[in-house]
Amino acid sequence: MLLTVAILSISAYQSYKSNTMEPTPSIESAVNVYGTRLMPCCTDPMTGFYRDGNCLTGPQDHGTHTVCSVMTAEFLEYTRSVGNDLSTPRPEYRFPGLVPGDLWCLCALRWVQAYKAGKAPKVVLQSTHSKTLDYISLEELTRYAHDEE
């Protein structure tokens, strides 16, 4: 009986969640920190709050995963030391675990925290959502620009 109620509750929650969640923001209308079309960040590993390869953000993204960053060993160690382990795979969250060289949509405030500690990774500005500018200036981001081709 209890198992049946739990399964029904999960089913009801999933139905409620799918009917009340706002749609994924559109890449076509998203802009980067330059005010131009937001370019994809990475699909291997698949990044973004919506796991679509883009640093899109929307009402569900409370972490503001908007900064397309190039992972380094230094940053990965730093972020692990402050309680955000990005190296360990977490399949239950569709998270592969990151290695140096991977591109990843970081939370804007996590990037700012690393920046203040002198550990911020490089940023792919064309793939970094304009919402990031609510947290750090374009001038500061430009200092960390990854060579873009």
C-alpha positions, 0 to 999 in steps of 0.5 A: 500500500505504501509503495503504491502511494509513493509511486502515485505521488511520484507520478503525480509530481512528475505530471505536475512538474511537466505541466507547470515548468516554463519552456526552455529558453530559445537559443535563437533569442539569446544574446552573449556578453557582446550583445550578439547571438549566443554561440554554443559552448560545448556538446562533449561533454554536454553542458548548460543548465538545460543540457543542450550545449548552450549557456542559456538561463531561465527562471528554473536556473537558480545558479545562473549557469551562464559563463562558458569556461575552459576548465583548468586543473587549478580551477577544478582543484579550487572549486573542489576545495570550496565544496563544488566538486566538478571532477567527480562524475554524477550520472544521476544529474547527467554530469560526466565529471570534468577534466582540464580542457573541457568547456563548461557553463559555470554558475556566474557567482562561482566564476566570480568567486574563483575570480576573486581568489585568483583562480578563474578559468578562461571564458569563451565570450561569444558563448557566455550569456549576457546575464553574466554581466549582472555579476561582472563587467565585460571589461573584467571578463575580457581579461579572461577571454579564451582565444576565440577563432 
